[in-house]
Amino acid sequence: MASYSQESTRYANYSKNKFGNEITVIRPCFWEETSPEFIEWKKAMETSEESYLKLISMGARPEQARSVLPNSLKTEVVMTCNLREIRHILALRCSNAAHPQIREVMRPLLKDLHGKIPVIFDDICQSIFGS
């Protein structure tokens, strides 16, 4: 059993001081900063931010302007769950089949939880890290 709450781009106005008058994006872990792919990604993020801020300045509501926000936009998620569910989520999201960016977040969480409650997470750590 789990419950999730996520920051809503419908109500968050990134042109306000609360957000530093900018969008925040998560840098992909799979491209080097000097690679052509990263340079193209960065250009797309800058263009998205410019378009979003321009739409807001033209009078668009955040729920309208969000249509130009990128998939790389940072958002905050709060999750509450029981141990059975976190074990299930970690087993899925730490595996090699999971997306590299979710593994980047979930594997340190698994290591941290394993350090606190080893008996609960030993088997998952063994299957993911081999130790």
N, C-alpha and C positions, 0 to 999 in steps of 0.2 A: 504494500500500500504506500502510495506517495502522493504528495501535493506539491504543485509548482506555481510560482508567481513569477511573471516576467515583466520587465520594464516595457511599457507600451509606446511604440513610435506614433501611435494615434494621438497621444496626449503630450508627449515630450516635445517641447519646442527647442530645438538645438540652436536657435538663433538668440536664445536668452543667456544671460550671464551664468545661470546655474550650470550650463553645459559649456561655458567658455566661448560661446558664440561660434561653435564649430561642431562637426560630427567627429566621433572617435571611431576608428576602424582597427580591426585586429590584423596584424601583419601575417600573411600566410607563412607557415613554417617550412613549406616545401620549395621555396624559391630563394636563392641568394639575392641580396640587395643590388648586386651589380648585373644580374641576369636580365636579358631582354624582357622576359615574362614579368619579372617584378617591376621593372620600369613602366611597362604597359599597365599593370595593375594599379600602380601608384597614380598614374595619369588619370585612370578611370575613377579612382577614389576622389581625387581633387576636383574632377569635373562634376561628380555627383554632389559633392559638398557645395560647389559654386551654384549649381542648379537649385539645390534645396534652399539655400539662403536667398537666392534671387526670388524664388517662388514665394517664400515667406514675406520678403520685402514688398512684393507685388500684392500682398493681401491674402494669399492662400493660407488656409488653416493647416496646422501641422498634419492633420489626418489626410489632407489632400497632397501636401508637399512630400509626404513620406513615400509616395510612389516612385521617386527617383533615388531613394536611399539604397545603398549597395548591400549585398548579402554579407559583406565583411563588416557591417556595422556592429560595434560593441553594444551589447545589451546585458543587463544584469538579470540573473535567474536565481531565485531562492527556492530551495527544495527541502522538504521535510519528508522523511520516510523511515520505515523500520529497517532492521538489519537484513531481513530476507530480501527486501527490494533493492537495497544498495548493493548487496552481493550480486543480484541479477544484473543490475545496471552496469556495475564495474566489469563483470565477466563479458558483457556485450561490448562496452565502449572502450575497453582496454585491449581487446583482441586485435590481431593484425588485420582483420577484415574491416575494422572500424575506420572511419575517416581520420586522416593524420591529425587534423586540428582537434578533434574530440579526444584522441589518444593523448595529445599534448596536455590537455587539461586533466583527464581522468587518471592517467598513470601516476602522476605525483599524488593525487588524492588517495589512490589505492595504497601507495607506499606509506603515506601518513597514517591512514586507518590501520594498516597492518602493524605499524609500529605501536599503535595504541591498543589494539585488540588482536594480537597475532593469531590466536586460535580460530577466530572467525574468518580470517582472510588468508590463512596459510595456503589453502588449496588453489585459490585464484592467483596468488603471487607465484606459486610454483608453475602454474600453467602459462602465465604471462612472462615472467622473468627467468624461470627455470631455477630459481633458488628460494 
